[in-house]
């Protein structure tokens, strides 16, 4: 059996590691989980749903967007966020399953 480093380009492994690092925060995991269940949401909808201060939610959203986890688009004065890679919700589901016995 070939190891991961021989099966996958190093560029892809670096991107995956970067995405996993940015997901390694409880609030960011919650945002990804929420956006995995909703097609798109505004900053206001996200911070109200997760009961976060607006500034904190905005900072996490910008970080997730900068690392390629989220994408955004503007309609009027509202900015909508969605998952750039919808399969990321599978990571959340896996974590939920793996951590149930802890």
N, CA and C atoms as an extended XYZ file, in Angstrom:
306
Properties=species:S:1:pos:R:3:atomname:S:1:resname:S:1:resid:I:1 pbc="F F F"
N         0.839       -1.177        0.000 N   UNK     1
C         0.000        0.000        0.000 CA  UNK     1
C         0.888        1.247        0.000 C   UNK     1
N         0.545        2.222       -0.862 N   UNK     2
C         1.312        3.467       -0.950 CA  UNK     2
C         0.842        4.451        0.110 C   UNK     2
N         1.782        5.210        0.666 N   UNK     3
C         1.409        6.190        1.683 CA  UNK     3
C         0.826        7.442        1.032 C   UNK     3
N         0.212        8.275        1.840 N   UNK     4
C        -0.453        9.484        1.367 CA  UNK     4
C         0.482       10.382        0.563 C   UNK     4
N         1.705       10.547        1.040 N   UNK     5
C         2.647       11.442        0.363 CA  UNK     5
C         3.022       10.962       -1.033 C   UNK     5
N         2.900        9.679       -1.277 N   UNK     6
C         3.208        9.176       -2.616 CA  UNK     6
C         1.960        9.105       -3.506 C   UNK     6
N         0.779        9.160       -2.912 N   UNK     7
C        -0.471        9.095       -3.685 CA  UNK     7
C        -0.989       10.460       -4.107 C   UNK     7
N        -0.722       11.483       -3.310 N   UNK     8
C        -1.319       12.798       -3.521 CA  UNK     8
C        -0.219       13.848       -3.691 C   UNK     8
N        -0.447       14.770       -4.625 N   UNK     9
C         0.514       15.856       -4.860 CA  UNK     9
C         0.740       16.644       -3.573 C   UNK     9
N         1.961       17.076       -3.357 N   UNK    10
C         2.283       17.814       -2.130 CA  UNK    10
C         1.498       19.119       -2.036 C   UNK    10
N         1.183       19.736       -3.167 N   UNK    11
C         0.386       20.969       -3.179 CA  UNK    11
C        -1.004       20.723       -2.566 C   UNK    11
N        -1.603       19.589       -2.929 N   UNK    12
C        -2.931       19.245       -2.401 CA  UNK    12
C        -2.858       18.912       -0.910 C   UNK    12
N        -1.813       18.240       -0.506 N   UNK    13
C        -1.640       17.911        0.912 CA  UNK    13
C        -1.457       19.186        1.724 C   UNK    13
N        -0.690       20.125        1.206 N   UNK    14
C        -0.488       21.404        1.898 CA  UNK    14
C        -1.805       22.155        2.051 C   UNK    14
N        -2.614       22.170        0.989 N   UNK    15
C        -3.917       22.851        1.050 CA  UNK    15
C        -4.828       22.164        2.067 C   UNK    15
N        -4.844       20.842        2.072 N   UNK    16
C        -5.676       20.108        3.027 CA  UNK    16
C        -5.227       20.392        4.453 C   UNK    16
N        -3.931       20.409        4.690 N   UNK    17
C        -3.410       20.692        6.031 CA  UNK    17
C        -3.780       22.105        6.466 C   UNK    17
N        -3.708       23.041        5.548 N   UNK    18
C        -4.076       24.427        5.846 CA  UNK    18
C        -5.559       24.530        6.211 C   UNK    18
N        -6.402       23.834        5.465 N   UNK    19
C        -7.843       23.840        5.765 CA  UNK    19
C        -8.131       23.201        7.120 C   UNK    19
N        -7.457       22.098        7.415 N   UNK    20
C        -7.674       21.445        8.702 CA  UNK    20
C        -7.218       22.333        9.857 C   UNK    20
N        -6.121       23.051        9.653 N   UNK    21
C        -5.648       23.968       10.699 CA  UNK    21
C        -6.670       25.049       10.982 C   UNK    21
N        -7.241       25.618        9.929 N   UNK    22
C        -8.211       26.700       10.136 CA  UNK    22
C        -9.506       26.166       10.753 C   UNK    22
N        -9.805       24.911       10.522 N   UNK    23
C       -11.010       24.314       11.122 CA  UNK    23
C       -10.808       23.956       12.590 C   UNK    23
N        -9.576       23.991       13.058 N   UNK    24
C        -9.257       23.553       14.418 CA  UNK    24
C        -9.622       24.616       15.465 C   UNK    24
N       -10.845       25.089       15.397 N   UNK    25
C       -11.361       26.056       16.366 CA  UNK    25
C       -12.854       25.771       16.532 C   UNK    25
N       -13.335       25.645       17.755 N   UNK    26
C       -14.743       25.286       17.970 CA  UNK    26
C       -15.751       26.200       17.272 C   UNK    26
N       -15.509       27.489       17.272 N   UNK    27
C       -16.455       28.421       16.630 CA  UNK    27
C       -16.443       28.252       15.115 C   UNK    27
N       -15.262       28.023       14.558 N   UNK    28
C       -15.177       27.820       13.111 CA  UNK    28
C       -15.827       26.509       12.698 C   UNK    28
N       -15.652       25.481       13.517 N   UNK    29
C       -16.348       24.216       13.246 CA  UNK    29
C       -17.855       24.427       13.268 C   UNK    29
N       -18.331       25.227       14.215 N   UNK    30
C       -19.765       25.506       14.310 CA  UNK    30
C       -20.264       26.256       13.078 C   UNK    30
N       -19.465       27.187       12.582 N   UNK    31
C       -19.844       27.935       11.377 CA  UNK    31
C       -19.919       27.000       10.173 C   UNK    31
N       -18.923       26.154       10.011 N   UNK    32
C       -18.915       25.209        8.887 CA  UNK    32
C       -20.095       24.251        8.995 C   UNK    32
N       -20.366       23.776       10.196 N   UNK    33
C       -21.510       22.887       10.402 CA  UNK    33
C       -22.813       23.584       10.016 C   UNK    33
N       -22.977       24.808       10.466 N   UNK    34
C       -24.185       25.571       10.156 CA  UNK    34
C       -24.330       25.789        8.650 C   UNK    34
N       -23.259       26.192        7.997 N   UNK    35
C       -23.326       26.441        6.560 CA  UNK    35
C       -23.444       25.149        5.748 C   UNK    35
N       -23.114       24.033        6.355 N   UNK    36
C       -23.331       22.749        5.698 CA  UNK    36
C       -24.794       22.363        5.673 C   UNK    36
N       -25.561       22.958        6.564 N   UNK    37
C       -26.995       22.668        6.646 CA  UNK    37
C       -27.836       23.715        5.902 C   UNK    37
N       -27.261       24.885        5.708 N   UNK    38
C       -27.927       25.980        5.002 CA  UNK    38
C       -27.132       26.285        3.739 C   UNK    38
N       -27.812       26.629        2.668 N   UNK    39
C       -27.112       26.904        1.414 CA  UNK    39
C       -26.256       28.154        1.506 C   UNK    39
N       -26.814       29.196        2.105 N   UNK    40
C       -26.080       30.446        2.285 CA  UNK    40
C       -26.692       31.199        3.449 C   UNK    40
N       -25.876       32.010        4.103 N   UNK    41
C       -26.347       32.806        5.230 CA  UNK    41
C       -25.588       34.124        5.278 C   UNK    41
N       -26.244       35.146        5.830 N   UNK    42
C       -25.576       36.429        6.027 CA  UNK    42
C       -24.796       36.392        7.335 C   UNK    42
N       -23.905       37.359        7.488 N   UNK    43
C       -23.142       37.489        8.735 CA  UNK    43
C       -24.110       37.596        9.916 C   UNK    43
N       -25.143       38.410        9.759 N   UNK    44
C       -26.120       38.613       10.837 CA  UNK    44
C       -26.807       37.310       11.209 C   UNK    44
N       -27.243       36.548       10.225 N   UNK    45
C       -27.902       35.268       10.497 CA  UNK    45
C       -26.961       34.321       11.238 C   UNK    45
N       -25.708       34.301       10.828 N   UNK    46
C       -24.724       33.399       11.442 CA  UNK    46
C       -24.463       33.786       12.889 C   UNK    46
N       -24.171       35.054       13.154 N   UNK    47
C       -23.820       35.424       14.530 CA  UNK    47
C       -25.020       35.319       15.462 C   UNK    47
N       -26.215       35.590       14.955 N   UNK    48
C       -27.399       35.436       15.806 CA  UNK    48
C       -27.681       33.966       16.096 C   UNK    48
N       -27.587       33.125       15.075 N   UNK    49
C       -27.858       31.699       15.258 CA  UNK    49
C       -26.874       31.067       16.235 C   UNK    49
N       -25.600       31.447       16.128 N   UNK    50
C       -24.560       30.862       16.984 CA  UNK    50
C       -24.352       31.632       18.285 C   UNK    50
N       -25.101       32.707       18.463 N   UNK    51
C       -25.025       33.530       19.672 CA  UNK    51
C       -23.586       34.009       19.918 C   UNK    51
N       -23.014       34.598       18.870 N   UNK    52
C       -21.655       35.141       18.938 CA  UNK    52
C       -21.711       36.653       18.786 C   UNK    52
N       -20.748       37.364       19.367 N   UNK    53
C       -20.645       38.791       19.052 CA  UNK    53
C       -20.372       38.960       17.553 C   UNK    53
N       -20.949       39.978       16.956 N   UNK    54
C       -20.818       40.202       15.519 CA  UNK    54
C       -19.353       40.295       15.087 C   UNK    54
N       -18.536       40.999       15.849 N   UNK    55
C       -17.122       41.173       15.486 CA  UNK    55
C       -16.378       39.834       15.470 C   UNK    55
N       -16.678       38.985       16.434 N   UNK    56
C       -16.023       37.663       16.503 CA  UNK    56
C       -16.445       36.811       15.311 C   UNK    56
N       -17.740       36.789       15.024 N   UNK    57
C       -18.236       36.012       13.884 CA  UNK    57
C       -17.601       36.503       12.585 C   UNK    57
N       -17.547       37.808       12.410 N   UNK    58
C       -16.957       38.377       11.189 CA  UNK    58
C       -15.496       37.984       11.041 C   UNK    58
N       -14.761       38.019       12.138 N   UNK    59
C       -13.345       37.659       12.086 CA  UNK    59
C       -13.153       36.192       11.684 C   UNK    59
N       -13.974       35.304       12.263 N   UNK    60
C       -13.888       33.880       11.904 CA  UNK    60
C       -14.281       33.662       10.440 C   UNK    60
N       -15.301       34.362        9.980 N   UNK    61
C       -15.739       34.222        8.593 CA  UNK    61
C       -14.642       34.665        7.627 C   UNK    61
N       -13.980       35.757        7.939 N   UNK    62
C       -12.892       36.250        7.086 CA  UNK    62
C       -11.744       35.236        7.055 C   UNK    62
N       -11.413       34.688        8.220 N   UNK    63
C       -10.339       33.684        8.293 CA  UNK    63
C       -10.691       32.463        7.455 C   UNK    63
N       -11.925       31.975        7.594 N   UNK    64
C       -12.359       30.804        6.830 CA  UNK    64
C       -12.371       31.101        5.330 C   UNK    64
N       -12.773       32.293        4.965 N   UNK    65
C       -12.787       32.673        3.548 CA  UNK    65
C       -11.363       32.785        3.002 C   UNK    65
N       -10.469       33.393        3.768 N   UNK    66
C        -9.075       33.550        3.331 CA  UNK    66
C        -8.389       32.213        3.088 C   UNK    66
N        -8.777       31.188        3.820 N   UNK    67
C        -8.170       29.863        3.669 CA  UNK    67
C        -8.914       28.992        2.660 C   UNK    67
N        -9.934       29.556        1.999 N   UNK    68
C       -10.630       28.818        0.950 CA  UNK    68
C       -11.737       27.908        1.431 C   UNK    68
N       -12.089       27.985        2.704 N   UNK    69
C       -13.149       27.134        3.245 CA  UNK    69
C       -14.523       27.695        2.867 C   UNK    69
N       -14.646       29.020        2.883 N   UNK    70
C       -15.910       29.682        2.557 CA  UNK    70
C       -15.755       30.551        1.325 C   UNK    70
N       -16.877       30.791        0.681 N   UNK    71
C       -16.936       31.790       -0.379 CA  UNK    71
C       -18.036       32.771        0.014 C   UNK    71
N       -18.018       33.942       -0.608 N   UNK    72
C       -19.022       34.947       -0.271 CA  UNK    72
C       -19.437       35.716       -1.507 C   UNK    72
N       -20.611       36.314       -1.421 N   UNK    73
C       -21.068       37.218       -2.461 CA  UNK    73
C       -21.951       38.265       -1.818 C   UNK    73
N       -22.018       39.406       -2.461 N   UNK    74
C       -22.732       40.542       -1.900 CA  UNK    74
C       -24.020       40.788       -2.684 C   UNK    74
N       -25.101       41.026       -1.943 N   UNK    75
C       -26.378       41.424       -2.538 CA  UNK    75
C       -26.810       42.678       -1.795 C   UNK    75
N       -26.740       43.812       -2.469 N   UNK    76
C       -27.030       45.081       -1.798 CA  UNK    76
C       -25.995       45.328       -0.714 C   UNK    76
N       -26.465       45.466        0.512 N   UNK    77
C       -25.551       45.702        1.633 CA  UNK    77
C       -25.216       44.424        2.393 C   UNK    77
N       -25.826       43.317        2.010 N   UNK    78
C       -25.618       42.048        2.735 CA  UNK    78
C       -24.561       41.192        2.061 C   UNK    78
N       -23.734       40.566        2.899 N   UNK    79
C       -22.741       39.608        2.412 CA  UNK    79
C       -23.218       38.215        2.815 C   UNK    79
N       -23.327       37.344        1.832 N   UNK    80
C       -23.742       35.965        2.068 CA  UNK    80
C       -22.521       35.059        2.016 C   UNK    80
N       -22.482       34.104        2.935 N   UNK    81
C       -21.396       33.125        2.988 CA  UNK    81
C       -21.952       31.739        2.714 C   UNK    81
N       -21.123       30.909        2.097 N   UNK    82
C       -21.458       29.502        1.869 CA  UNK    82
C       -20.154       28.700        1.868 C   UNK    82
N       -20.293       27.384        1.954 N   UNK    83
C       -19.108       26.526        1.908 CA  UNK    83
C       -18.542       26.497        0.501 C   UNK    83
N       -17.248       26.688        0.368 N   UNK    84
C       -16.586       26.574       -0.940 CA  UNK    84
C       -16.544       25.121       -1.382 C   UNK    84
N       -16.393       24.246       -0.399 N   UNK    85
C       -16.310       22.809       -0.663 CA  UNK    85
C       -17.369       22.122        0.207 C   UNK    85
N       -18.548       21.890       -0.356 N   UNK    86
C       -19.637       21.302        0.440 CA  UNK    86
C       -19.281       19.982        1.131 C   UNK    86
N       -18.327       19.230        0.578 N   UNK    87
C       -17.932       17.954        1.195 CA  UNK    87
C       -17.265       18.146        2.552 C   UNK    87
N       -16.905       19.387        2.903 N   UNK    88
C       -16.313       19.632        4.217 CA  UNK    88
C       -17.263       19.251        5.347 C   UNK    88
N       -18.546       19.249        5.063 N   UNK    89
C       -19.507       18.848        6.095 CA  UNK    89
C       -19.259       17.391        6.493 C   UNK    89
N       -18.691       16.602        5.589 N   UNK    90
C       -18.353       15.209        5.920 CA  UNK    90
C       -17.287       15.151        7.015 C   UNK    90
N       -16.381       16.128        7.024 N   UNK    91
C       -15.363       16.200        8.078 CA  UNK    91
C       -16.044       16.425        9.426 C   UNK    91
N       -17.013       17.330        9.449 N   UNK    92
C       -17.762       17.615       10.683 CA  UNK    92
C       -18.503       16.367       11.137 C   UNK    92
N       -19.175       15.698       10.204 N   UNK    93
C       -19.904       14.468       10.541 CA  UNK    93
C       -18.966       13.406       11.099 C   UNK    93
N       -17.800       13.269       10.485 N   UNK    94
C       -16.805       12.299       10.956 CA  UNK    94
C       -16.345       12.633       12.362 C   UNK    94
N       -16.056       13.918       12.615 N   UNK    95
C       -15.636       14.333       13.950 CA  UNK    95
C       -16.723       14.043       14.985 C   UNK    95
N       -17.951       14.312       14.604 N   UNK    96
C       -19.079       14.062       15.509 CA  UNK    96
C       -19.166       12.582       15.873 C   UNK    96
N       -18.997       11.717       14.857 N   UNK    97
C       -19.026       10.271       15.099 CA  UNK    97
C       -17.844        9.819       15.926 C   UNK    97
N       -16.661       10.299       15.597 N   UNK    98
C       -15.438        9.878       16.276 CA  UNK    98
C       -15.396       10.325       17.732 C   UNK    98
N       -16.008       11.431       18.035 N   UNK    99
C       -15.910       12.017       19.372 CA  UNK    99
C       -17.073       11.665       20.287 C   UNK    99
N       -17.974       10.814       19.857 N   UNK   100
C       -19.126       10.493       20.708 CA  UNK   100
C       -18.735        9.671       21.930 C   UNK   100
N       -17.668        8.907       21.839 N   UNK   101
C       -17.256        8.061       22.974 CA  UNK   101
C       -16.292        8.741       23.925 C   UNK   101
N       -15.880        9.953       23.606 N   UNK   102
C       -14.893       10.646       24.430 CA  UNK   102
C       -15.573       11.292       25.615 C   UNK   102
